[in-house]
Amino acid sequence: MELGDEFAPPTGTPDPELLKFAETEKMILLTFDKRTMPTHVANHQSSGRHTYGVFILDPNASPVRILEDLIVIWSASEAEDWQDYLDWLPWQRKR
């Protein structure tokens, strides 16, 4: 199995285990998995567990737009503010 970052689960870790890791570490989880992650999040929460934010990234979005949203999240909030929250990044903005 290929390794991920030193303090992260290995690459290829199943989604339910990633959700448990992110919960334990109070981390927001970023994913491109729009197909199965929402179901895994719902199952995770229905079992009495929590998330500290799960954001599904749009693979066609500008990385700069996603980064801008992540900077807003990081600079203007605490991990607990995103508890049990699921959304897409980048956010849709009215211009």
NUPA-914136 format. One line per field, with one value per residue: residue number from 1; y, z, x of N, C-alpha, C in turn. Coordinates in Angstrom, 2 decimals, always signed. Each point is the difference from the previous one (the first is absolute). Example, Ala and Ser with C-alpha at 12.3 -4.5 7.8 and 13.67 -1.06 7.14 Angstrom:
residues 2
nr <- c(1 2)
n_yy <- c(-5.69 +1.05)
n_zz <- c(+7.80 -0.72)
n_xx <- c(+13.19 -0.35)
ca_yy <- c(+1.19 +1.19)
ca_zz <- c(+0.00 +0.06)
ca_xx <- c(-0.89 +0.82)
c_yy <- c(+1.20 +1.09)
c_zz <- c(+0.00 +0.73)
c_xx <- c(+0.90 -0.77)
This chain:
residues 95
nr <- c(1 2 3 4 5 6 7 8 9 10 11 12 13 14 15 16 17 18 19 20 21 22 23 24 25 26 27 28 29 30 31 32 33 34 35 36 37 38 39 40 41 42 43 44 45 46 47 48 49 50 51 52 53 54 55 56 57 58 59 60 61 62 63 64 65 66 67 68 69 70 71 72 73 74 75 76 77 78 79 80 81 82 83 84 85 86 87 88 89 90 91 92 93 94 95)
n_yy <- c(-1.18 +0.95 +0.66 +0.61 +1.17 +0.41 +1.01 -0.49 -0.42 -1.24 +0.27 +0.12 +0.75 -0.95 +0.53 -1.09 -0.55 +0.61 -0.28 -1.22 -0.07 +0.57 -0.84 -1.02 +0.40 +0.03 -0.73 +1.01 -0.70 +0.03 -0.09 -0.80 -0.82 +0.49 -1.14 -0.30 +1.09 +0.61 -1.18 +0.00 +1.27 -0.25 -1.05 +0.75 +0.98 -0.88 -0.32 +1.32 -0.12 +0.74 +1.07 +0.47 -0.34 -0.23 +0.25 -0.07 -0.27 +1.07 -1.14 +0.64 +0.22 +1.29 -0.51 +1.14 -0.26 -1.25 +0.40 +0.91 -0.95 -0.80 +1.05 +0.25 -1.28 -0.07 +1.15 -0.45 -1.16 -0.79 -1.07 +0.35 +1.11 -0.97 -0.20 -1.19 +0.75 -0.06 +0.35 +0.72 -0.15 +1.15 +0.89 -0.05 +0.94 +0.84 +0.36)
n_zz <- c(+0.00 -0.82 +0.50 +0.87 +0.45 +0.63 +0.25 -1.20 -0.15 -0.26 -1.15 -0.38 +1.10 +0.38 -0.68 +0.47 -0.33 -1.17 +0.00 +0.43 -0.89 -0.95 +0.46 +0.13 -1.15 -0.03 -1.11 -0.82 -0.66 -0.88 -0.94 -0.99 +1.00 -1.07 -0.49 +0.83 +0.02 -0.70 -0.59 -0.16 -0.34 -0.76 -0.44 -0.16 -0.46 -0.78 +0.02 +0.04 -1.12 -0.09 -0.74 -0.41 -0.83 -0.99 -0.81 -0.91 -0.52 -0.71 -0.68 -0.45 +1.29 -0.02 +0.05 -0.65 -0.67 -0.13 -0.33 -0.74 -0.35 -0.21 -0.57 -0.58 -0.29 -0.35 -0.65 -0.34 +0.34 +0.80 +0.28 +1.20 -0.65 -0.42 +1.28 -0.57 -0.59 -1.06 -0.85 -1.08 -0.52 -0.65 +0.98 -0.26 -0.70 +0.52 -1.23)
n_xx <- c(+0.85 -0.36 +1.02 -0.76 -0.40 +1.08 -0.80 -0.17 -1.24 +0.34 +0.57 -1.26 +0.12 -0.84 -1.00 -0.64 +1.16 -0.06 -1.30 +0.30 +1.00 -0.74 -0.92 +0.80 +0.49 -1.35 +0.05 +0.03 -0.90 +0.99 -0.93 +0.35 -0.25 -0.60 +0.48 +1.00 +0.77 -0.98 -0.05 +1.32 -0.13 -1.06 +0.66 +1.06 -0.77 -0.63 +1.30 -0.32 +0.69 +1.09 -0.17 +1.15 -0.96 -0.83 +1.01 -0.95 +1.19 -0.30 +0.22 -1.07 -0.05 +0.16 +1.23 +0.14 -1.12 +0.41 +1.20 -0.61 -0.85 +1.03 +0.54 -1.15 -0.15 +1.26 -0.12 -1.19 +0.55 -0.68 +0.70 -0.40 +0.34 +0.79 -0.29 +0.10 +0.90 -0.79 +0.96 -0.21 +1.21 +0.08 -0.26 -1.29 +0.54 -0.87 +0.12)
ca_yy <- c(+1.18 +1.25 +0.84 +1.40 +0.83 -0.69 -0.06 -0.22 -1.40 -0.35 +0.12 -1.17 -0.29 +0.10 +1.23 -0.02 +0.16 +1.41 +0.79 -0.22 +0.70 +1.44 +0.31 -0.11 +1.09 +1.25 +0.56 +0.06 -0.97 +0.43 -1.16 +0.13 -1.13 +0.45 -1.15 -0.82 +0.65 +0.44 -1.15 -0.35 +1.03 -0.25 -1.21 +0.38 +0.82 -0.74 -0.92 +0.79 +0.63 +1.36 +0.49 +1.40 +0.55 -0.78 +0.82 -0.69 +0.94 -0.08 -0.20 +0.94 +1.35 +0.58 -0.23 +1.27 +0.18 -0.93 +0.48 +1.20 -0.45 -0.64 +1.05 +0.60 -0.97 -0.07 +1.26 +0.63 -0.94 -1.07 -1.33 -0.31 +0.72 -0.80 -1.32 -0.67 +0.82 -0.56 +0.95 +0.01 +1.13 +1.30 +0.42 +0.84 +1.40 +0.92 +1.12)
ca_zz <- c(+0.00 -0.08 +1.19 -0.14 +0.82 +1.19 +1.11 -0.58 -0.39 -1.29 -1.22 -0.20 +1.19 -0.29 +0.45 +1.40 +0.87 -0.13 +0.80 +1.41 +0.24 +0.00 +1.22 +1.14 -0.09 -0.16 -1.28 -1.16 -1.01 -1.37 -0.87 -1.33 -0.10 +0.07 -0.22 +1.18 +1.29 +0.73 +0.68 +1.12 +1.04 +0.62 +0.84 +1.12 +0.93 +0.55 +1.03 +1.18 -0.13 -0.52 -0.89 +0.21 -1.34 -1.17 -1.19 -1.26 -0.91 -1.41 -0.70 -1.11 +0.54 +0.11 +1.30 +0.72 +0.63 +1.14 +1.02 +0.63 +0.94 +1.14 +0.82 +0.76 +1.03 +0.99 +0.71 +0.59 +0.75 +0.78 -0.48 +0.49 -0.81 -1.18 +0.44 -0.72 -1.17 -1.28 -1.07 -1.14 -0.21 +0.59 +0.22 -1.07 +0.43 -0.90 -0.40)
ca_xx <- c(-0.85 +0.76 -0.15 -0.37 +0.88 +0.52 -0.97 -1.32 -0.23 +0.61 -0.79 -0.83 -0.78 -1.44 -0.66 -0.44 +1.16 +0.42 -0.93 +0.36 +1.26 -0.26 -0.75 +0.92 +0.98 -0.76 +0.44 -0.89 +0.37 -0.17 -0.08 -0.59 -0.93 -1.40 -0.88 -0.28 +0.27 -1.19 -0.60 +0.87 -0.19 -1.31 +0.13 +0.87 -0.77 -1.15 +0.50 +0.31 +1.31 -0.05 +1.07 +0.37 -0.12 +0.41 -0.18 +0.21 +0.65 -0.34 +1.26 +0.10 +0.12 +1.33 +0.62 +0.04 -1.33 -0.10 +0.94 -0.59 -1.03 +0.67 +0.60 -1.11 -0.37 +1.08 +0.25 -1.18 -0.82 +0.62 -0.38 -1.34 -1.00 -0.32 -0.43 -1.08 -0.28 +0.41 -0.27 +0.91 +0.91 -0.22 -1.37 -0.55 -0.10 -0.72 +0.85)
c_yy <- c(+1.24 +0.85 +1.40 +0.84 -0.72 -0.18 -0.19 -1.48 -0.28 +0.27 -1.29 -0.40 +0.16 +1.26 -0.05 +0.19 +1.43 +0.90 -0.15 +0.74 +1.50 +0.41 +0.01 +1.19 +1.39 +0.76 +0.06 -1.02 +0.56 -1.22 +0.39 -1.02 +0.44 -1.17 -0.73 +0.73 +0.51 -1.14 -0.42 +1.00 -0.24 -1.23 +0.29 +0.76 -0.76 -1.02 +0.75 +0.68 +1.39 +0.24 +1.42 +0.70 -0.96 +0.86 -0.83 +1.03 -0.25 -0.13 +0.95 +1.45 +0.46 -0.30 +1.28 +0.25 -0.89 +0.48 +1.24 -0.40 -0.67 +1.02 +0.69 -0.93 +0.00 +1.27 +0.54 -0.95 -0.97 -1.33 -0.33 +0.69 -0.83 -1.40 -0.45 +0.76 -0.69 +0.99 -0.16 +1.20 -0.03 +0.27 +0.81 +1.40 +0.79 +1.18 +1.09)
c_zz <- c(+0.00 +1.24 -0.38 +0.76 +1.31 +1.10 -0.49 -0.30 -1.36 -1.16 -0.19 +1.22 -0.33 +0.62 +1.45 +0.98 -0.07 +0.85 +1.50 +0.36 +0.10 +1.24 +1.21 +0.05 -0.12 -1.24 -0.99 -1.01 -1.38 -0.90 -1.38 -0.18 +0.19 -0.09 +1.30 +1.34 +0.69 +0.75 +1.20 +1.15 +0.72 +0.91 +1.25 +1.06 +0.60 +1.05 +1.27 -0.03 -0.60 -1.02 +0.42 -1.35 -1.04 -1.21 -1.23 -0.99 -1.43 -0.79 -1.17 +0.46 +0.00 +1.39 +0.84 +0.70 +1.23 +1.13 +0.70 +1.02 +1.23 +0.92 +0.84 +1.14 +1.12 +0.83 +0.78 +0.86 +0.80 -0.53 +0.39 -0.81 -1.18 +0.37 -0.77 -1.25 -1.25 -1.09 -1.10 +0.09 -1.45 +0.20 -1.20 +0.54 -1.01 -0.28 -0.62)
c_xx <- c(+0.90 -0.27 -0.45 +1.01 +0.31 -1.05 -1.43 -0.19 +0.65 -0.96 -0.78 -0.81 -1.49 -0.62 -0.48 +1.17 +0.55 -0.89 +0.31 +1.29 -0.23 -0.78 +0.93 +0.96 -0.65 +0.46 -1.15 +0.52 -0.33 +0.03 -0.52 -1.12 -1.44 -0.97 -0.34 +0.17 -1.26 -0.70 +0.83 -0.14 -1.33 +0.05 +0.83 -0.79 -1.17 +0.43 +0.43 +1.36 -0.17 +1.10 +0.31 +0.06 +0.52 -0.33 +0.35 +0.52 -0.44 +1.30 +0.21 +0.18 +1.44 +0.57 +0.07 -1.32 -0.14 +0.90 -0.55 -1.06 +0.62 +0.66 -1.07 -0.40 +1.03 +0.09 -1.19 -0.83 +0.86 -0.51 -1.44 -1.10 -0.49 -0.49 -1.23 -0.46 +0.56 -0.37 +1.04 +0.93 +0.43 -1.50 -0.45 -0.21 -0.81 +0.89 -0.83)
